[in-house]
Amino acid sequence: MKPTPKQRIWMYESMLKSRLFDDALFEAYWEGKKPVFHMGKGPLPGEMHQSFGQEPTAVGVCAHLGPDDAVGAGHRPHHVAIARGVNLKRMAAEVFGKKTGLSGGRGGHMHLYDNNVNFFCSGIIAEGMGPGAGIALARKMQKKPGIAVAYNGDGAVNQGAFHEVMNMAALWKLPFVCVIEDNNYAVSVTTKESTVVPAWKRAAGYDCPGEYVKGNDPDLIFEAAARAVQHAREGKGPSILEIETERLHGHFIGDSAGYRSKDEVAGQKDPIPVYRKRLLDEKALTAADMETLEANVKEEVDAALKFARDSEYPAPTEALDRVYA
Ligand SMILES: Cc1ncc(C[n+]2csc(CCOP(=O)(O)OP(=O)(O)O)c2C)c(N)n1
């Protein structure tokens, strides 16, 4: 199943939105952190893991999902949240720790939660697996439509939660798709340094389909995701969809990625200009329509950042609200 022209334009638009959002956050992150780096300073204190280069994995899968479905991402969630349709203004405000954020500024960039579109994420590696399979189990038990998708990095597949959840999801034939974003790194550790069996091959251990998509190409990811999503919707159980992708920046902002060779970095391809060119070459849209689309996306991202910056911080007296012990 190939994407329609409308789906392809949506995929480009969503990837660009993620990229411009990350660009804007990258700039904001450094405010107050120069000339001496201090992680606690500036409007965005703490760690920030961005999605530069990984945008295709989000759009190729999320293009198949509807309102009944649920999506969980990991600690690098911006591209997936945006492709899932999380409210951009409230997401930006959450990242800035503001009261108007998705969780009132308590979650920050690794803990985005938007019930309106069944989206969640977590800074704990492989944490999307349990809640994702739990949602899939609920859909099955309640005989309700909808599947769950959990995104993980290639490093997360060596965490116990990955195996435990895949085992149960397969046993109970849950409508669940486990997406692995293979950017070849877990911080500075390469996939080859951490395992001999890639995630998609491990599907055999759970007697479910496993597929590897090469090229970091939205159109190819879309086609492979169609198979995994259909498998889940037909009640055939889970599958593992592993996608080759690129982490164009360091693990987090401030990581200069000195562990990568110059040649390796020079060989990296940014998927967004490649896809933009393809859409124009294949006349999926005119140059004028592209210009309008890009201007609209920029306007939306600018408005989200302005909303976040203009919003108030929560009052210190509210710090313990919604904390349950
Ligand atoms: C359970 C757990 N262990 C360790 C960490 C620290 N940590 C944060 S990101 C990361 C690497 C994750 O690599 P990968 O899953 O490949 O995702 P990527 O960063 O490449 O997107 C680690 C070890 C964590 N957040 N949670």
The ligand as a Gaussian input file, in Angstrom:
#p B3LYP/6-31G(d) Opt

LIG

1 1
 C       15.727000       2.263000      32.101000
 C       16.678000       3.348000      31.679000
 N       18.007000       3.110000      31.630000
 C       18.867000       4.076000      31.241000
 C       18.400000       5.330000      30.913000
 C       19.381000       6.422000      30.465000
 N       19.278000       6.623000      29.018000
 C       18.566000       7.634000      28.484000
 S       18.557000       7.611000      26.819000
 C       19.535000       6.227000      26.781000
 C       19.934000       5.607000      25.471000
 C       18.781000       5.199000      24.686000
 O       19.183000       4.735000      23.417000
 P       18.111000       4.290000      22.364000
 O       17.057000       3.480000      23.049000
 O       18.818000       3.639000      21.241000
 O       17.416000       5.643000      21.914000
 P       18.069000       6.928000      21.198000
 O       18.592000       7.816000      22.283000
 O       19.126000       6.456000      20.278000
 O       16.945000       7.589000      20.485000
 C       19.847000       5.812000      28.065000
 C       20.678000       4.646000      28.371000
 C       17.003000       5.540000      30.976000
 N       16.467000       6.713000      30.641000
 N       16.158000       4.550000      31.343000

